[in-house]
């Protein structure tokens, strides 16, 4: 049984068939009991039999002209919107059906009738109209299965996007902090290494680094970012200082 007992009862009352269905159920229950079925089992079987014997009435669509009799021929399109796209995001289609269902679907003794003209906003696509027709015929499946699944995916997606945004912000903050630390370390190291190298050598190193950073060497262009120049200058100066320190003892020994 696709509907709960409460949903089945409400539908049959809305369709004006409850009294007939209730009599059918009682007759079926008595028949099941006479065949030896236990009381609880007979009750459940009678509800199941009633559900199968009284399925939902077919869904009809209200005529384009509300004042025209239902039997009057009409050449109006099935929906009043001729410029709808054929497809849209499925979650948007489900959301539109959920929001408009109470407006456009009417419960009548002859079944559910769709009134497209009662929609407060246009559907996102023709697919949303098809989904509305299906939801009117399968209200329980739409509200108990499809809608909860789609909304759960939307909530999960929103939460995931929020977490990604937070992680990205945290990483940006870390990168900024590391950048400031590296810059400070490079400046301190450059100052320390320059102290052991003559001003003339320091000036020459700065000229070479400037050429590299501006890519002025035609035979070997090298681009050096501004935030790496201090570190590069320090490394070159340190190499020169180590070379000087290595040569001086040898010269003194001669």
Phi and psi restraints in degrees (value plus and minus 20) as a CYANA .aco file:
   2 UNK   PHI     -93.5   -53.5
   2 UNK   PSI     -47.2    -7.2
   3 UNK   PHI    -122.1   -82.1
   3 UNK   PSI     130.9   170.9
   4 UNK   PHI     -93.2   -53.2
   4 UNK   PSI     148.0   188.0
   5 UNK   PHI     -82.2   -42.2
   5 UNK   PSI     -58.5   -18.5
   6 UNK   PHI     -86.3   -46.3
   6 UNK   PSI     -65.2   -25.2
   7 UNK   PHI     -83.5   -43.5
   7 UNK   PSI     -61.1   -21.1
   8 UNK   PHI     -82.8   -42.8
   8 UNK   PSI     -63.0   -23.0
   9 UNK   PHI     -82.9   -42.9
   9 UNK   PSI     -66.0   -26.0
  10 UNK   PHI     -82.3   -42.3
  10 UNK   PSI     -62.0   -22.0
  11 UNK   PHI     -83.9   -43.9
  11 UNK   PSI     -65.9   -25.9
  12 UNK   PHI     -85.3   -45.3
  12 UNK   PSI     -54.9   -14.9
  13 UNK   PHI     -86.3   -46.3
  13 UNK   PSI     -62.7   -22.7
  14 UNK   PHI     -84.0   -44.0
  14 UNK   PSI     -53.7   -13.7
  15 UNK   PHI    -101.5   -61.5
  15 UNK   PSI     -26.6    13.4
  16 UNK   PHI      54.1    94.1
  16 UNK   PSI       4.5    44.5
  17 UNK   PHI    -139.3   -99.3
  17 UNK   PSI      -7.9    32.1
  18 UNK   PHI     -84.9   -44.9
  18 UNK   PSI     -65.9   -25.9
  19 UNK   PHI     -79.2   -39.2
  19 UNK   PSI     -65.2   -25.2
  20 UNK   PHI     -84.2   -44.2
  20 UNK   PSI     -61.6   -21.6
  21 UNK   PHI     -88.7   -48.7
  21 UNK   PSI     -58.8   -18.8
  22 UNK   PHI     -84.0   -44.0
  22 UNK   PSI     -59.9   -19.9
  23 UNK   PHI     -83.9   -43.9
  23 UNK   PSI     -61.2   -21.2
  24 UNK   PHI     -80.4   -40.4
  24 UNK   PSI     -62.4   -22.4
  25 UNK   PHI     -83.2   -43.2
  25 UNK   PSI     -64.4   -24.4
  26 UNK   PHI     -84.9   -44.9
  26 UNK   PSI     -60.0   -20.0
  27 UNK   PHI     -83.4   -43.4
  27 UNK   PSI     -62.1   -22.1
  28 UNK   PHI     -85.6   -45.6
  28 UNK   PSI     -60.6   -20.6
  29 UNK   PHI     -81.7   -41.7
  29 UNK   PSI     -65.0   -25.0
  30 UNK   PHI     -82.8   -42.8
  30 UNK   PSI     -57.0   -17.0
  31 UNK   PHI     -86.5   -46.5
  31 UNK   PSI     -62.6   -22.6
  32 UNK   PHI     -84.2   -44.2
  32 UNK   PSI     -58.5   -18.5
  33 UNK   PHI     -85.6   -45.6
  33 UNK   PSI     -59.7   -19.7
  34 UNK   PHI     -85.6   -45.6
  34 UNK   PSI     -40.9    -0.9
  35 UNK   PHI    -111.2   -71.2
  35 UNK   PSI     -11.0    29.0
  36 UNK   PHI      74.1   114.1
  36 UNK   PSI     -12.8    27.2
  37 UNK   PHI     -96.9   -56.9
  37 UNK   PSI     122.4   162.4
  38 UNK   PHI     -84.8   -44.8
  38 UNK   PSI     138.6   178.6
  39 UNK   PHI     -78.3   -38.3
  39 UNK   PSI     -70.4   -30.4
  40 UNK   PHI     -82.7   -42.7
  40 UNK   PSI     -60.2   -20.2
  41 UNK   PHI     -87.0   -47.0
  41 UNK   PSI     -58.3   -18.3
  42 UNK   PHI     -85.7   -45.7
  42 UNK   PSI     -58.0   -18.0
  43 UNK   PHI     -83.2   -43.2
  43 UNK   PSI     -67.2   -27.2
  44 UNK   PHI     -84.7   -44.7
  44 UNK   PSI     -61.1   -21.1
  45 UNK   PHI     -84.7   -44.7
  45 UNK   PSI     -55.2   -15.2
  46 UNK   PHI     -88.0   -48.0
  46 UNK   PSI     -60.3   -20.3
  47 UNK   PHI     -83.4   -43.4
  47 UNK   PSI     -61.8   -21.8
  48 UNK   PHI     -83.3   -43.3
  48 UNK   PSI     -62.8   -22.8
  49 UNK   PHI     -84.6   -44.6
  49 UNK   PSI     -59.4   -19.4
  50 UNK   PHI     -85.6   -45.6
  50 UNK   PSI     -59.9   -19.9
  51 UNK   PHI     -82.2   -42.2
  51 UNK   PSI     -60.2   -20.2
  52 UNK   PHI     -92.3   -52.3
  52 UNK   PSI     -54.7   -14.7
  53 UNK   PHI     -97.9   -57.9
  53 UNK   PSI     -42.0    -2.0
  54 UNK   PHI    -148.2  -108.2
  54 UNK   PSI      50.5    90.5
  55 UNK   PHI     -91.1   -51.1
  55 UNK   PSI     147.5   187.5
  56 UNK   PHI     -79.0   -39.0
  56 UNK   PSI     122.4   162.4
  57 UNK   PHI     -89.5   -49.5
  57 UNK   PSI     131.2   171.2
  58 UNK   PHI     -81.0   -41.0
  58 UNK   PSI     127.5   167.5
  59 UNK   PHI    -103.4   -63.4
  59 UNK   PSI     112.9   152.9
  60 UNK   PHI    -131.1   -91.1
  60 UNK   PSI     141.8   181.8
  61 UNK   PHI    -133.6   -93.6
  61 UNK   PSI     114.7   154.7
  62 UNK   PHI     -84.4   -44.4
  62 UNK   PSI     126.3   166.3
  63 UNK   PHI     -82.8   -42.8
  63 UNK   PSI     132.6   172.6
  64 UNK   PHI     -78.5   -38.5
  64 UNK   PSI     -54.9   -14.9
  65 UNK   PHI    -120.9   -80.9
  65 UNK   PSI      87.1   127.1
  66 UNK   PHI     -77.1   -37.1
  66 UNK   PSI     -45.0    -5.0
  67 UNK   PHI    -105.7   -65.7
  67 UNK   PSI     -29.5    10.5
  68 UNK   PHI    -102.0   -62.0
  68 UNK   PSI     125.4   165.4
  69 UNK   PHI     -85.4   -45.4
  69 UNK   PSI     130.8   170.8
  70 UNK   PHI     -84.1   -44.1
  70 UNK   PSI     -44.0    -4.0
  71 UNK   PHI    -104.3   -64.3
  71 UNK   PSI     -29.4    10.6
  72 UNK   PHI     -90.0   -50.0
  72 UNK   PSI     114.5   154.5
  73 UNK   PHI     -86.9   -46.9
  73 UNK   PSI     127.2   167.2
  74 UNK   PHI    -162.4  -122.4
  74 UNK   PSI     125.6   165.6
  75 UNK   PHI    -129.3   -89.3
  75 UNK   PSI      -8.5    31.5
  76 UNK   PHI     -88.6   -48.6
  76 UNK   PSI     128.5   168.5
  77 UNK   PHI     -85.1   -45.1
  77 UNK   PSI     138.6   178.6
  78 UNK   PHI     -76.6   -36.6
  78 UNK   PSI     -53.0   -13.0
  79 UNK   PHI    -144.9  -104.9
  79 UNK   PSI     131.4   171.4
  80 UNK   PHI    -100.9   -60.9
  80 UNK   PSI     -14.8    25.2
  81 UNK   PHI    -131.6   -91.6
  81 UNK   PSI      95.9   135.9
  82 UNK   PHI    -114.0   -74.0
  82 UNK   PSI     -30.3     9.7
  83 UNK   PHI    -130.0   -90.0
  83 UNK   PSI       2.2    42.2
  84 UNK   PHI     -95.3   -55.3
  84 UNK   PSI     121.1   161.1
  85 UNK   PHI     -88.0   -48.0
  85 UNK   PSI     137.4   177.4
  86 UNK   PHI     -98.6   -58.6
  86 UNK   PSI     -36.8     3.2
  87 UNK   PHI    -168.1  -128.1
  87 UNK   PSI     135.3   175.3
  88 UNK   PHI    -175.8  -135.8
  88 UNK   PSI     156.9   196.9
  89 UNK   PHI     -80.7   -40.7
  89 UNK   PSI     110.3   150.3
  90 UNK   PHI     -80.8   -40.8
  90 UNK   PSI     -56.4   -16.4
  91 UNK   PHI     -83.6   -43.6
  91 UNK   PSI     -57.2   -17.2
  92 UNK   PHI     -86.3   -46.3
  92 UNK   PSI     -57.1   -17.1
  93 UNK   PHI     -85.8   -45.8
  93 UNK   PSI     -64.4   -24.4
  94 UNK   PHI     -83.8   -43.8
  94 UNK   PSI     -62.2   -22.2
  95 UNK   PHI     -82.2   -42.2
  95 UNK   PSI     -60.4   -20.4
  96 UNK   PHI     -84.3   -44.3
  96 UNK   PSI     -64.3   -24.3
  97 UNK   PHI     -81.7   -41.7
  97 UNK   PSI     -63.1   -23.1
  98 UNK   PHI     -81.9   -41.9
  98 UNK   PSI     -62.6   -22.6
  99 UNK   PHI     -94.3   -54.3
  99 UNK   PSI     -51.5   -11.5
 100 UNK   PHI    -119.0   -79.0
 100 UNK   PSI     -30.3     9.7
 101 UNK   PHI     -74.1   -34.1
 101 UNK   PSI     -67.2   -27.2
 102 UNK   PHI     -84.7   -44.7
 102 UNK   PSI     -44.3    -4.3
 103 UNK   PHI    -103.9   -63.9
 103 UNK   PSI     -64.7   -24.7
 104 UNK   PHI    -115.6   -75.6
 104 UNK   PSI     -38.1     1.9
 105 UNK   PHI    -124.2   -84.2
 105 UNK   PSI     102.6   142.6
 106 UNK   PHI    -133.2   -93.2
 106 UNK   PSI     111.8   151.8
 107 UNK   PHI    -105.0   -65.0
 107 UNK   PSI     103.0   143.0
 108 UNK   PHI    -148.6  -108.6
 108 UNK   PSI     143.4   183.4
 109 UNK   PHI     -78.8   -38.8
 109 UNK   PSI     -43.5    -3.5
 110 UNK   PHI    -113.3   -73.3
 110 UNK   PSI     -19.6    20.4
 111 UNK   PHI     106.8   146.8
 111 UNK   PSI    -189.4  -149.4
 112 UNK   PHI    -109.7   -69.7
 112 UNK   PSI     114.9   154.9
 113 UNK   PHI    -137.8   -97.8
 113 UNK   PSI     113.3   153.3
 114 UNK   PHI    -116.5   -76.5
 114 UNK   PSI     107.8   147.8
 115 UNK   PHI    -133.4   -93.4
 115 UNK   PSI      72.5   112.5
 116 UNK   PHI     -80.7   -40.7
 116 UNK   PSI     -54.4   -14.4
 117 UNK   PHI     -87.7   -47.7
 117 UNK   PSI     -31.3     8.7
 118 UNK   PHI    -107.2   -67.2
 118 UNK   PSI     -26.8    13.2
 119 UNK   PHI     -82.9   -42.9
 119 UNK   PSI     117.5   157.5
 120 UNK   PHI     -98.5   -58.5
 120 UNK   PSI     -46.1    -6.1
 121 UNK   PHI    -159.0  -119.0
 121 UNK   PSI     137.9   177.9
 122 UNK   PHI     -85.9   -45.9
 122 UNK   PSI     127.0   167.0
 123 UNK   PHI     -89.2   -49.2
 123 UNK   PSI     133.6   173.6
 124 UNK   PHI     -90.8   -50.8
 124 UNK   PSI     -37.3     2.7
 125 UNK   PHI    -186.6  -146.6
 125 UNK   PSI     150.1   190.1
 126 UNK   PHI     -86.9   -46.9
 126 UNK   PSI     -47.2    -7.2
 127 UNK   PHI     -82.7   -42.7
 127 UNK   PSI     -53.2   -13.2
 128 UNK   PHI     -86.0   -46.0
 128 UNK   PSI     -55.4   -15.4
 129 UNK   PHI     -86.2   -46.2
 129 UNK   PSI     -63.5   -23.5
 130 UNK   PHI     -82.4   -42.4
 130 UNK   PSI     -59.4   -19.4
 131 UNK   PHI     -86.1   -46.1
 131 UNK   PSI     -55.9   -15.9
 132 UNK   PHI     -84.7   -44.7
 132 UNK   PSI     -61.0   -21.0
 133 UNK   PHI     -81.5   -41.5
 133 UNK   PSI     -64.6   -24.6
 134 UNK   PHI     -84.4   -44.4
 134 UNK   PSI     -60.9   -20.9
 135 UNK   PHI     -84.5   -44.5
 135 UNK   PSI     -55.9   -15.9
 136 UNK   PHI     -85.6   -45.6
 136 UNK   PSI     -53.5   -13.5
 137 UNK   PHI    -103.7   -63.7
 137 UNK   PSI     -42.5    -2.5
 138 UNK   PHI    -153.4  -113.4
 138 UNK   PSI      38.1    78.1
 139 UNK   PHI     -78.7   -38.7
 139 UNK   PSI     -63.2   -23.2
 140 UNK   PHI     -83.1   -43.1
 140 UNK   PSI     -65.3   -25.3
 141 UNK   PHI     -84.3   -44.3
 141 UNK   PSI     -57.6   -17.6
 142 UNK   PHI     -86.2   -46.2
 142 UNK   PSI     -68.2   -28.2
 143 UNK   PHI    -103.2   -63.2
 143 UNK   PSI     -44.1    -4.1
 144 UNK   PHI    -118.1   -78.1
 144 UNK   PSI     -40.6    -0.6
 145 UNK   PHI    -139.8   -99.8
 145 UNK   PSI     -85.1   -45.1
 146 UNK   PHI     -84.5   -44.5
 146 UNK   PSI     -72.8   -32.8
 147 UNK   PHI     -79.9   -39.9
 147 UNK   PSI     -67.9   -27.9
 148 UNK   PHI     -80.3   -40.3
 148 UNK   PSI     -59.3   -19.3
 149 UNK   PHI     -85.2   -45.2
 149 UNK   PSI     -64.5   -24.5
 150 UNK   PHI     -85.8   -45.8
 150 UNK   PSI     -63.7   -23.7
 151 UNK   PHI     -85.7   -45.7
 151 UNK   PSI     -56.1   -16.1
 152 UNK   PHI     -84.2   -44.2
 152 UNK   PSI     -60.1   -20.1
 153 UNK   PHI     -85.2   -45.2
 153 UNK   PSI     -59.5   -19.5
 154 UNK   PHI     -83.5   -43.5
 154 UNK   PSI     -63.1   -23.1
 155 UNK   PHI     -85.7   -45.7
 155 UNK   PSI     -61.1   -21.1
 156 UNK   PHI     -83.6   -43.6
 156 UNK   PSI     -61.3   -21.3
 157 UNK   PHI     -85.0   -45.0
 157 UNK   PSI     -60.1   -20.1
 158 UNK   PHI     -86.4   -46.4
 158 UNK   PSI     -60.7   -20.7
 159 UNK   PHI     -86.0   -46.0
 159 UNK   PSI     -60.9   -20.9
 160 UNK   PHI     -84.6   -44.6
 160 UNK   PSI     -61.2   -21.2
 161 UNK   PHI     -83.0   -43.0
 161 UNK   PSI     -60.4   -20.4
 162 UNK   PHI     -83.2   -43.2
 162 UNK   PSI     -63.0   -23.0
 163 UNK   PHI     -84.4   -44.4
 163 UNK   PSI     -60.6   -20.6
 164 UNK   PHI     -83.9   -43.9
 164 UNK   PSI     -62.0   -22.0
 165 UNK   PHI     -83.2   -43.2
 165 UNK   PSI     -61.4   -21.4
 166 UNK   PHI     -84.7   -44.7
 166 UNK   PSI     -62.4   -22.4
 167 UNK   PHI     -84.5   -44.5
 167 UNK   PSI     -59.5   -19.5
 168 UNK   PHI     -84.2   -44.2
 168 UNK   PSI     -60.9   -20.9
 169 UNK   PHI     -83.3   -43.3
 169 UNK   PSI     -61.4   -21.4
 170 UNK   PHI     -84.6   -44.6
 170 UNK   PSI     -61.5   -21.5
 171 UNK   PHI     -85.8   -45.8
 171 UNK   PSI     -59.6   -19.6
 172 UNK   PHI     -81.9   -41.9
 172 UNK   PSI     -60.9   -20.9
 173 UNK   PHI     -84.7   -44.7
 173 UNK   PSI     -60.6   -20.6
 174 UNK   PHI     -84.9   -44.9
 174 UNK   PSI     -63.9   -23.9
 175 UNK   PHI     -80.6   -40.6
 175 UNK   PSI     -61.4   -21.4
 176 UNK   PHI     -84.3   -44.3
 176 UNK   PSI     -62.4   -22.4
 177 UNK   PHI     -84.6   -44.6
 177 UNK   PSI     -63.7   -23.7
 178 UNK   PHI     -84.4   -44.4
 178 UNK   PSI     -58.0   -18.0
 179 UNK   PHI     -81.3   -41.3
 179 UNK   PSI     -63.1   -23.1
 180 UNK   PHI     -85.3   -45.3
 180 UNK   PSI     -60.0   -20.0
 181 UNK   PHI     -85.4   -45.4
 181 UNK   PSI     -64.8   -24.8
 182 UNK   PHI     -83.2   -43.2
 182 UNK   PSI     -59.2   -19.2
 183 UNK   PHI     -83.8   -43.8
 183 UNK   PSI     -62.6   -22.6
 184 UNK   PHI     -85.7   -45.7
 184 UNK   PSI     -62.9   -22.9
 185 UNK   PHI     -83.7   -43.7
 185 UNK   PSI     -62.1   -22.1
 186 UNK   PHI     -83.4   -43.4
 186 UNK   PSI     -61.2   -21.2
 187 UNK   PHI     -85.6   -45.6
 187 UNK   PSI     -62.7   -22.7
 188 UNK   PHI     -85.3   -45.3
 188 UNK   PSI     -61.3   -21.3
 189 UNK   PHI     -87.2   -47.2
 189 UNK   PSI     -60.0   -20.0
 190 UNK   PHI     -82.4   -42.4
 190 UNK   PSI     -62.6   -22.6
 191 UNK   PHI     -83.4   -43.4
 191 UNK   PSI     -60.1   -20.1
 192 UNK   PHI     -87.1   -47.1
 192 UNK   PSI     -62.8   -22.8
 193 UNK   PHI     -94.1   -54.1
 193 UNK   PSI     -53.3   -13.3
 194 UNK   PHI     -85.5   -45.5
 194 UNK   PSI     -46.8    -6.8
 195 UNK   PHI     -81.2   -41.2
 195 UNK   PSI     -46.2    -6.2
 196 UNK   PHI    -119.0   -79.0
 196 UNK   PSI     -10.4    29.6
 197 UNK   PHI    -145.7  -105.7
 197 UNK   PSI     121.0   161.0
 198 UNK   PHI     -84.4   -44.4
 198 UNK   PSI     139.1   179.1
 199 UNK   PHI     -81.9   -41.9
 199 UNK   PSI     -55.9   -15.9
 200 UNK   PHI     -83.9   -43.9
 200 UNK   PSI     -63.0   -23.0
 201 UNK   PHI     -86.4   -46.4
 201 UNK   PSI     -62.6   -22.6
 202 UNK   PHI     -78.1   -38.1
 202 UNK   PSI     -62.4   -22.4
 203 UNK   PHI     -84.0   -44.0
 203 UNK   PSI     -61.5   -21.5
 204 UNK   PHI     -84.9   -44.9
 204 UNK   PSI     -60.9   -20.9
 205 UNK   PHI     -81.7   -41.7
 205 UNK   PSI     -63.4   -23.4
 206 UNK   PHI     -82.8   -42.8
 206 UNK   PSI     -56.8   -16.8
 207 UNK   PHI     -85.4   -45.4
 207 UNK   PSI     -62.7   -22.7
 208 UNK   PHI     -84.2   -44.2
 208 UNK   PSI     -63.9   -23.9
 209 UNK   PHI     -84.4   -44.4
 209 UNK   PSI     -57.2   -17.2
 210 UNK   PHI     -82.3   -42.3
 210 UNK   PSI     -60.7   -20.7
 211 UNK   PHI     -83.2   -43.2
 211 UNK   PSI     -63.2   -23.2
 212 UNK   PHI     -81.5   -41.5
 212 UNK   PSI     -65.7   -25.7
 213 UNK   PHI     -86.9   -46.9
 213 UNK   PSI     -46.6    -6.6
 214 UNK   PHI    -115.7   -75.7
 214 UNK   PSI     -18.7    21.3
 215 UNK   PHI      34.2    74.2
 215 UNK   PSI      27.1    67.1
 216 UNK   PHI    -112.5   -72.5
 216 UNK   PSI     -28.1    11.9
 217 UNK   PHI    -103.9   -63.9
 217 UNK   PSI      93.3   133.3
 218 UNK   PHI     -87.4   -47.4
 218 UNK   PSI     -54.3   -14.3
 219 UNK   PHI    -102.2   -62.2
 219 UNK   PSI     -41.0    -1.0
 220 UNK   PHI    -173.9  -133.9
 220 UNK   PSI      51.5    91.5
 221 UNK   PHI     -86.2   -46.2
 221 UNK   PSI     110.7   150.7
 222 UNK   PHI    -151.8  -111.8
 222 UNK   PSI     112.3   152.3
 223 UNK   PHI    -126.7   -86.7
 223 UNK   PSI     106.1   146.1
 224 UNK   PHI    -138.1   -98.1
 224 UNK   PSI      99.7   139.7
 225 UNK   PHI     -81.5   -41.5
 225 UNK   PSI     132.1   172.1
 226 UNK   PHI     -78.7   -38.7
 226 UNK   PSI     -59.0   -19.0
 227 UNK   PHI     -93.4   -53.4
 227 UNK   PSI     -26.3    13.7
 228 UNK   PHI    -125.6   -85.6
 228 UNK   PSI     -26.0    14.0
 229 UNK   PHI     -84.7   -44.7
 229 UNK   PSI     -62.9   -22.9
 230 UNK   PHI     -81.6   -41.6
 230 UNK   PSI     -61.9   -21.9
 231 UNK   PHI     -85.2   -45.2
 231 UNK   PSI     -60.4   -20.4
 232 UNK   PHI     -87.2   -47.2
 232 UNK   PSI     -62.5   -22.5
 233 UNK   PHI     -80.1   -40.1
 233 UNK   PSI     -61.7   -21.7
 234 UNK   PHI     -84.2   -44.2
 234 UNK   PSI     -61.5   -21.5
 235 UNK   PHI     -83.3   -43.3
 235 UNK   PSI     -63.8   -23.8
 236 UNK   PHI     -85.7   -45.7
 236 UNK   PSI     -64.8   -24.8
 237 UNK   PHI     -81.2   -41.2
 237 UNK   PSI     -59.9   -19.9
 238 UNK   PHI     -83.6   -43.6
 238 UNK   PSI     -59.1   -19.1
 239 UNK   PHI     -84.1   -44.1
 239 UNK   PSI     -62.4   -22.4
 240 UNK   PHI     -83.2   -43.2
 240 UNK   PSI     -63.0   -23.0
 241 UNK   PHI     -82.6   -42.6
 241 UNK   PSI     -60.6   -20.6
 242 UNK   PHI     -84.5   -44.5
 242 UNK   PSI     -58.5   -18.5
 243 UNK   PHI     -84.5   -44.5
 243 UNK   PSI     -63.4   -23.4
 244 UNK   PHI     -81.6   -41.6
 244 UNK   PSI     -63.4   -23.4
 245 UNK   PHI     -85.0   -45.0
 245 UNK   PSI     -51.9   -11.9
 246 UNK   PHI     -96.3   -56.3
 246 UNK   PSI     -52.4   -12.4
 247 UNK   PHI     -99.7   -59.7
 247 UNK   PSI     -56.7   -16.7
 248 UNK   PHI     -79.1   -39.1
 248 UNK   PSI     -65.4   -25.4
 249 UNK   PHI     -81.7   -41.7
 249 UNK   PSI     -57.7   -17.7
 250 UNK   PHI     -86.6   -46.6
 250 UNK   PSI     -61.0   -21.0
 251 UNK   PHI     -84.4   -44.4
 251 UNK   PSI     -56.8   -16.8
 252 UNK   PHI     -89.1   -49.1
 252 UNK   PSI     -51.2   -11.2
 253 UNK   PHI     -91.7   -51.7
 253 UNK   PSI     -46.8    -6.8
